[in-house]
Amino acid sequence: MSRTGPAIFFLIAMTAGCDRAPPTKREPAPAEVAKPAAAEVAKPEPPKSPPLPAAVTLLAQAEHRQKGGGAAQIWALARGQNAFLGKLEMAPGGKVPEHRDPTEEYIHILSGAGKFTIDGQSHEVGPGTTIYMPPGALVSFENGAEPLVAIQVFAGPEPAGKYDAWEKVSASP
């Protein structure tokens, strides 16, 4: 057999049957269709609340709450169905005790500094630092000698509900 013999044999073997139409797919008879187990049956989704209207909020108009006579303050800049955005301030030496939140949380520090602990690992943080906390992370914070100003985001509005217990601050004229 010449050198081209195996190549021709390979081509014939590879193309054998290529000129035939693909087999048609047979639909199963109703008796052949497997019924899903009770656990596999899709449960109806609860009705979704209607979307919130768009909003533009000035800081002076944002809901403002405080704790400890102003030792910690929050301005609710935006609260939707899927997230919360707030401006957070903390007095020098303030502390956030260990806690866990059920959703992701982000803090971006604008001014001030302190020690942030996530799942047992401590980090010195200051202006320009962004902190990501996964759901369920054990976190705490100790503020330094200067007031802290930060932007806070919860990926889900539920954790921000803790601020509803804080004292509401009346808007200044």
Stockholm file with secondary structure:
# STOCKHOLM 1.0

chainA/1-173         MSRTGPAIFFLIAMTAGCDRAPPTKREPAPAEVAKPAAAEVAKPEPPKSPPLPAAVTLLAQAEHRQKGGGAAQIWALARGQNAFLGKLEMAPGGKVPEHRDPTEEYIHILSGAGKFTIDGQSHEVGPGTTIYMPPGALVSFENGAEPLVAIQVFAGPEPAGKYDAWEKVSASP
#=GR chainA/1-173 SS CCTHHHHHHHHHHHHTTTTSCCCCCCCCCGGGSCCCCGGGSCCCCCCCCCCCCCCCCCGGGSEEEEEGGGTEEEEEEEECSSCEEEEEEECTTCEEEEECCSSCEEEEEEECCEEEEETTEEEEECTTCEEEECTTCCEEEEECSSCEEEEEEESSSGGGGGGGGSEECCCCC
#=GC SS_cons         CCTHHHHHHHHHHHHTTTTSCCCCCCCCCGGGSCCCCGGGSCCCCCCCCCCCCCCCCCGGGSEEEEEGGGTEEEEEEEECSSCEEEEEEECTTCEEEEECCSSCEEEEEEECCEEEEETTEEEEECTTCEEEECTTCCEEEEECSSCEEEEEEESSSGGGGGGGGSEECCCCC
//
